[in-house]
Amino acid sequence: MQTERPLKIAVVAGEESGDLLGADLVAGLQRATGRRLELVGVGGRHLQALGLASLFEASEVALIGLSAVLRDLPRLVRRIGQTAARVVAEKPDCLVTVDSPDFSLRVARKVRAADPSIPVVHYVCPSVWAWRPGRAAAMRAYVDRVLCILPFEVGELERLGGPPGTYVGHRLRHDEGVEAAAAAQAAPRDLSGDRVKTLLLLPGSRRGEVRRLIGPFGETVSILSARGHRLRLVLPTVPHVAESVRAAVAGWPRQPEVTVETGAKWRAFGEADAALIASGTVSLELALAGVPMVSTYRLDPVMRAASRLVTVWSALLPNLIADRPVVPEFYDAYVRPQNLARHLEALFCDTGLRAWQKAGFAEIRRRMETLRPAGELAAEAVLETTRQSAAGDRR
């Protein structure tokens, strides 16, 4: 009896968040098909745990800011060509590129030019609704479908002439860790002023982010301590920046609990009174878990100049999804520790700001609800695109 051949999927994911999304999709494919999957491409620890032998370390392409991209341009160009050539040689049933559009979509374009028969699905809509809207129409030439994690993105892709979009929701909406943290946050909590407060510090998952923000975070902690707050500091991070984080906080008077363990992270989310964060995917994790927060970011010089092209009213996902300023955002010169400390004080207690955020988080959970987990819906969309391509019905 002839056994069914493996389903071969090429996947390209650079960021930690993209690696998680890619792994969630792959797990969904395994459940949906019951077939053995053969993975090729680039990914981090989560995809590698599912059997991907990454062509190189995914962190090599997890760059933030135009200056970082320009600095590493020769190496990135080489990696783009290497990845595309490997995908074409493997001739997968589908190429799935995940986020990191400056890298992954360039791979997709090269693959389409070399072998138009390989269907391409891009997971996470580029922020064409925020800046450089012309990217949407340009994607039609080499992307067959975009998997959207925000409810409004399907309509935006259509309005801008982009590839067909499918809303799959976000894997975090049904994540067990998020749900456990949300249940802990929903339980009655002592908000008296003299208790020890648990403060989450999340300075980013990239070395540049950590380098630019860890100083202001430390100053904010010092100010809170000087103002009489007894603090427990927890700093969840990812393995590739953990050493840099530990070195950066080594001189702090009060040492944070630095952890890279996923279970410890979600426990800390459930226990936290508030969080001080670098703007990014973690803001959505915290919002869905119900953790009050203050968001910050410092752009590199080139990105600061390019920020004039941004048209969207907020840079933070929870605010965009709720369509109102749920979480305060402070950028560049406005990352002032004295200001950050006072905002966090307001979140430690039973205040209007804390209630405003909690109500906003409940609305975000409602708007992001899907009948099934994102990984299952994403897998279904990839399989449908693969079938359409095999039947010559590429749209």
C-alpha positions as CSV (number, residue, x, y, z in Angstrom):
1,M,0.0,0.0,0.0
2,Q,1.4,3.4,-1.1
3,T,1.8,5.9,1.7
4,E,0.8,9.5,1.2
5,R,3.8,11.7,0.7
6,P,4.6,14.4,3.3
7,L,3.1,17.9,2.9
8,K,6.1,20.1,2.2
9,I,5.8,23.6,3.6
10,A,8.5,26.3,3.2
11,V,8.3,28.8,6.0
12,V,10.2,32.0,6.5
13,A,10.0,33.7,10.0
14,G,12.5,36.0,11.6
15,E,11.0,37.7,14.6
16,E,10.2,35.8,17.9
17,S,6.5,36.7,17.4
18,G,6.6,35.5,13.8
19,D,8.2,32.3,14.9
20,L,5.4,31.7,17.3
21,L,2.8,32.4,14.7
22,G,4.5,30.1,12.2
23,A,4.7,27.3,14.8
24,D,1.0,27.7,15.6
25,L,0.1,27.5,11.9
26,V,2.3,24.4,11.4
27,A,0.6,22.7,14.4
28,G,-2.7,23.6,12.9
29,L,-1.7,21.9,9.6
30,Q,-0.7,18.8,11.4
31,R,-4.1,18.6,13.1
32,A,-6.0,19.4,10.0
33,T,-4.3,17.0,7.6
34,G,-3.1,14.1,9.8
35,R,-0.1,14.0,7.3
36,R,3.5,14.2,8.0
37,L,4.9,17.6,7.4
38,E,8.3,18.4,5.9
39,L,9.5,21.9,6.8
40,V,12.1,23.9,5.0
41,G,13.2,27.5,5.4
42,V,14.1,29.9,8.2
43,G,12.7,30.0,11.7
44,G,13.5,30.2,15.4
45,R,13.2,27.9,18.4
46,H,9.4,27.3,18.1
47,L,9.5,26.2,14.5
48,Q,12.7,24.2,15.1
49,A,10.9,22.3,17.8
50,L,8.4,21.2,15.2
51,G,11.1,19.8,12.9
52,L,12.4,22.8,10.9
53,A,16.2,22.7,10.3
54,S,16.6,26.5,9.8
55,L,19.0,27.6,7.1
56,F,20.6,30.1,9.5
57,E,19.7,31.7,12.8
58,A,16.4,33.5,12.5
59,S,17.7,36.3,14.7
60,E,20.0,37.4,11.8
61,V,17.0,38.9,10.1
62,A,15.1,40.1,13.2
63,L,16.3,43.7,12.6
64,I,14.5,46.9,13.7
65,G,14.9,50.3,12.0
66,L,16.1,51.3,8.6
67,S,19.6,52.1,10.0
68,A,20.0,48.5,11.1
69,V,18.8,47.2,7.8
70,L,21.2,49.5,5.9
71,R,24.1,48.5,8.1
72,D,23.5,44.8,7.4
73,L,22.3,45.2,3.8
74,P,25.0,43.1,2.1
75,R,24.4,40.2,4.5
76,L,20.6,40.5,4.2
77,V,20.7,40.5,0.4
78,R,22.8,37.4,0.6
79,R,20.4,35.7,3.0
80,I,17.4,36.7,0.9
81,G,19.0,35.1,-2.2
82,Q,20.1,32.0,-0.2
83,T,16.6,31.5,1.2
84,A,14.8,32.0,-2.0
85,A,17.1,29.6,-3.9
86,R,16.6,26.9,-1.2
87,V,12.8,27.3,-1.4
88,V,12.8,27.0,-5.2
89,A,15.0,23.9,-5.1
90,E,12.8,22.2,-2.5
91,K,9.6,23.0,-4.6
92,P,7.2,23.0,-1.6
93,D,3.5,22.7,-1.7
94,C,3.3,26.2,-0.4
95,L,5.6,29.0,0.8
96,V,4.4,30.7,4.0
97,T,6.2,33.9,4.9
98,V,5.5,35.2,8.4
99,D,5.7,38.9,9.3
100,S,9.2,40.6,8.9
101,P,8.1,42.0,5.5
102,D,11.4,43.7,4.6
103,F,13.0,40.3,4.5
104,S,10.2,37.7,4.0
105,L,8.4,39.5,1.2
106,R,11.6,40.0,-0.7
107,V,12.1,36.2,-0.5
108,A,8.6,35.7,-1.8
109,R,9.2,38.0,-4.7
110,K,12.3,36.1,-5.7
111,V,10.5,32.7,-5.4
112,R,7.6,33.9,-7.6
113,A,10.0,35.1,-10.2
114,A,11.9,31.8,-10.3
115,D,9.0,29.4,-10.0
116,P,5.5,30.9,-10.4
117,S,3.9,27.5,-9.6
118,I,4.7,27.8,-5.9
119,P,1.8,29.4,-4.1
120,V,2.7,32.1,-1.5
121,V,0.8,33.0,1.6
122,H,1.9,35.9,3.8
123,Y,0.9,35.7,7.5
124,V,0.4,39.1,9.2
125,C,-0.7,41.9,7.0
126,P,2.0,44.6,6.6
127,S,0.9,47.9,8.1
128,V,-0.1,49.3,4.7
129,W,-3.0,51.0,6.5
130,A,-0.4,53.0,8.6
131,W,2.3,53.9,6.0
132,R,3.5,53.1,2.5
133,P,0.1,52.1,1.2
134,G,1.5,51.3,-2.2
135,R,2.9,48.1,-0.8
136,A,-0.6,46.5,-0.8
137,A,-1.0,46.7,-4.6
138,A,2.6,45.7,-5.2
139,M,2.1,42.4,-3.2
140,R,-0.5,41.2,-5.7
141,A,2.3,40.2,-8.1
142,Y,3.8,37.6,-5.7
143,V,1.5,36.9,-2.8
144,D,-1.7,34.8,-3.3
145,R,-3.3,35.4,0.1
146,V,-2.6,37.5,3.2
147,L,-3.6,36.1,6.6
148,C,-4.8,39.1,8.7
149,I,-4.6,39.2,12.5
150,L,-6.6,42.5,12.9
151,P,-10.2,42.6,12.0
152,F,-10.1,45.8,9.9
153,E,-7.2,44.6,7.7
154,V,-9.2,42.6,5.2
155,G,-11.2,45.7,4.2
156,E,-8.0,47.8,4.0
157,L,-6.3,45.3,1.7
158,E,-9.3,45.4,-0.6
159,R,-9.5,49.2,-0.5
160,L,-5.8,49.5,-1.4
161,G,-5.9,46.9,-4.2
162,G,-3.9,44.3,-2.4
163,P,-4.1,40.5,-2.5
164,P,-7.1,38.8,-1.0
165,G,-7.1,38.9,2.8
166,T,-8.5,36.3,5.3
167,Y,-9.1,37.3,8.9
168,V,-7.8,34.5,11.1
169,G,-7.6,36.4,14.4
170,H,-4.6,36.2,16.6
171,R,-3.1,33.1,18.2
172,L,-3.0,35.0,21.5
173,R,-6.8,35.2,21.7
174,H,-7.0,31.5,22.5
175,D,-3.6,31.0,24.1
176,E,-3.7,28.9,27.3
177,G,-1.1,31.1,29.0
178,V,-3.0,34.3,28.1
179,E,-6.2,32.8,29.4
180,A,-4.7,31.7,32.6
181,A,-3.2,35.1,33.2
182,A,-6.5,36.7,32.3
183,A,-8.3,34.6,34.9
184,A,-5.8,35.6,37.6
185,Q,-6.2,39.2,36.6
186,A,-10.0,39.0,36.9
187,A,-9.8,37.7,40.5
188,P,-10.2,40.1,43.4
189,R,-7.0,42.0,44.0
190,D,-5.6,44.0,46.9
191,L,-5.0,47.5,45.5
192,S,-4.1,49.2,48.8
193,G,-1.2,51.6,48.7
194,D,1.2,50.1,51.1
195,R,1.4,46.6,49.6
196,V,4.3,45.2,47.5
197,K,3.5,45.9,43.9
198,T,4.5,43.6,41.1
199,L,5.8,45.6,38.1
200,L,6.5,43.9,34.8
201,L,9.4,45.3,32.8
202,L,9.4,44.4,29.1
203,P,12.1,46.4,27.3
204,G,11.8,44.6,24.0
205,S,12.9,41.4,22.2
206,R,15.7,43.1,20.2
207,R,19.1,44.2,21.4
208,G,18.6,47.7,20.0
209,E,15.3,48.1,21.8
210,V,16.8,46.9,25.1
211,R,19.8,49.2,24.7
212,R,17.6,52.3,24.1
213,L,15.0,51.6,26.9
214,I,16.7,49.8,29.8
215,G,18.2,53.1,31.1
216,P,14.8,54.9,31.3
217,F,13.2,51.8,32.8
218,G,15.8,51.7,35.5
219,E,15.3,55.4,36.3
220,T,11.6,54.9,36.5
221,V,12.0,52.1,39.0
222,S,14.3,54.3,41.1
223,I,11.8,57.1,41.1
224,L,9.0,54.7,42.2
225,S,11.1,53.4,45.0
226,A,12.0,56.9,46.1
227,R,8.3,57.8,46.2
228,G,7.7,55.0,48.7
229,H,6.6,52.1,46.6
230,R,7.7,48.6,47.6
231,L,8.3,46.8,44.3
232,R,8.7,43.3,43.0
233,L,10.3,43.5,39.6
234,V,9.8,40.8,37.0
235,L,11.5,41.0,33.6
236,P,10.4,38.3,31.1
237,T,12.6,38.2,28.1
238,V,13.7,35.9,25.2
239,P,16.9,33.8,25.1
240,H,18.8,35.7,22.5
241,V,18.7,39.0,24.5
242,A,18.7,37.5,28.0
243,E,22.5,37.9,28.5
244,S,22.3,41.6,27.4
245,V,19.4,42.2,29.7
246,R,21.1,40.7,32.7
247,A,24.2,42.7,32.1
248,A,22.2,45.9,31.7
249,V,20.4,45.5,35.1
250,A,23.4,44.2,37.0
251,G,23.9,47.6,38.7
252,W,20.3,48.2,39.7
253,P,19.8,48.6,43.5
254,R,16.8,46.3,43.2
255,Q,17.3,43.3,40.9
256,P,14.5,42.2,38.6
257,E,13.6,38.5,38.3
258,V,14.8,37.9,34.8
259,T,13.2,34.9,33.2
260,V,13.1,33.3,29.8
261,E,10.7,30.5,30.8
262,T,7.3,30.7,29.2
263,G,5.3,29.4,32.2
264,A,7.0,31.9,34.5
265,K,6.2,34.7,32.1
266,W,2.5,33.9,32.1
267,R,2.4,33.5,35.9
268,A,4.0,37.0,36.2
269,F,1.4,38.3,33.8
270,G,-1.3,37.0,36.1
271,E,0.4,38.4,39.2
272,A,1.4,41.8,37.8
273,D,-0.2,45.1,39.0
274,A,1.1,47.0,36.0
275,A,3.7,46.8,33.2
276,L,6.2,49.2,31.6
277,I,6.8,48.0,28.1
278,A,8.4,48.6,24.7
279,S,5.7,49.0,22.1
280,G,5.2,45.8,20.2
281,T,3.3,42.5,20.2
282,V,3.7,42.2,23.9
283,S,1.1,45.1,24.3
284,L,-1.5,42.8,22.8
285,E,-0.5,39.9,25.1
286,L,-0.9,42.2,28.1
287,A,-4.2,43.6,26.8
288,L,-5.7,40.2,26.3
289,A,-4.4,39.1,29.7
290,G,-5.9,42.3,31.3
291,V,-2.6,43.8,32.6
292,P,-2.6,47.6,32.9
293,M,0.4,49.1,31.1
294,V,2.4,52.1,30.0
295,S,4.0,51.9,26.5
296,T,7.2,53.4,25.4
297,Y,9.6,53.4,22.4
298,R,12.7,55.1,21.2
299,L,13.3,55.0,17.4
300,D,16.7,54.8,15.8
301,P,17.7,58.0,13.9
302,V,16.7,56.8,10.5
303,M,13.3,55.5,11.6
304,R,12.7,58.8,13.4
305,A,13.1,60.7,10.1
306,A,10.9,58.1,8.3
307,S,8.2,58.4,11.0
308,R,6.8,61.5,9.3
309,L,5.4,59.2,6.7
310,V,3.2,57.4,9.3
311,T,-0.5,58.3,8.9
312,V,-2.1,56.1,11.6
313,W,-3.2,57.8,14.8
314,S,-1.6,55.3,17.2
315,A,1.4,52.9,17.0
316,L,-0.1,50.5,19.6
317,L,-2.2,47.5,18.6
318,P,-4.6,47.6,21.6
319,N,-5.4,51.2,20.8
320,L,-6.0,50.5,17.1
321,I,-8.2,47.5,17.8
322,A,-10.3,49.3,20.4
323,D,-10.3,52.5,18.3
324,R,-9.6,54.6,21.3
325,P,-6.5,55.5,23.4
326,V,-6.7,52.7,25.9
327,V,-3.0,52.7,26.7
328,P,-0.8,55.8,27.1
329,E,2.1,55.9,24.6
330,F,5.4,57.8,25.1
331,Y,8.0,58.0,22.3
332,D,11.5,59.3,21.9
333,A,11.9,62.6,23.9
334,Y,8.7,61.9,25.8
335,V,10.2,58.7,27.4
336,R,10.6,60.6,30.6
337,P,11.0,58.5,33.8
338,Q,9.3,61.1,36.0
339,N,6.2,60.9,33.8
340,L,6.3,57.1,33.4
341,A,6.5,56.7,37.2
342,R,3.5,58.8,37.9
343,H,1.4,56.9,35.2
344,L,2.4,53.6,36.8
345,E,1.4,54.9,40.2
346,A,-2.1,55.6,38.8
347,L,-2.3,52.0,37.6
348,F,-1.2,50.4,40.9
349,C,-4.4,51.6,42.6
350,D,-8.1,51.6,42.0
351,T,-8.2,54.7,39.8
352,G,-10.1,55.9,36.7
353,L,-7.1,55.2,34.5
354,R,-6.9,51.6,35.7
355,A,-10.7,51.2,35.1
356,W,-10.4,52.8,31.7
357,Q,-7.8,50.3,30.6
358,K,-9.6,47.3,32.0
359,A,-12.8,48.3,30.2
360,G,-10.8,48.8,27.0
361,F,-9.1,45.4,27.3
362,A,-12.6,43.7,27.6
363,E,-13.6,45.4,24.4
364,I,-10.5,44.2,22.6
365,R,-11.1,40.7,23.7
366,R,-14.7,41.0,22.2
367,R,-13.5,42.4,18.9
368,M,-10.9,39.8,18.4
369,E,-13.1,36.8,19.2
370,T,-13.1,34.0,16.6
371,L,-15.0,30.7,16.6
372,R,-11.8,28.7,16.3
373,P,-8.1,29.4,17.2
374,A,-6.0,31.4,14.8
375,G,-3.7,28.5,14.0
376,E,-6.6,26.4,12.8
377,L,-8.1,29.2,10.6
378,A,-4.6,30.0,9.2
379,A,-3.9,26.4,8.4
380,E,-7.3,26.1,6.7
381,A,-6.5,29.2,4.5
382,V,-3.1,27.8,3.6
383,L,-4.6,24.4,2.6
384,E,-7.3,26.2,0.5
385,T,-4.6,28.3,-1.3
386,T,-2.5,25.2,-1.9
387,R,-5.5,23.4,-3.4
388,Q,-6.5,26.3,-5.6
389,S,-2.9,26.6,-6.9
390,A,-2.8,22.9,-7.7
391,A,-6.1,23.2,-9.6
392,G,-4.8,26.2,-11.5
393,D,-7.3,28.5,-9.8
394,R,-4.9,31.1,-8.5
395,R,-6.8,34.4,-8.0
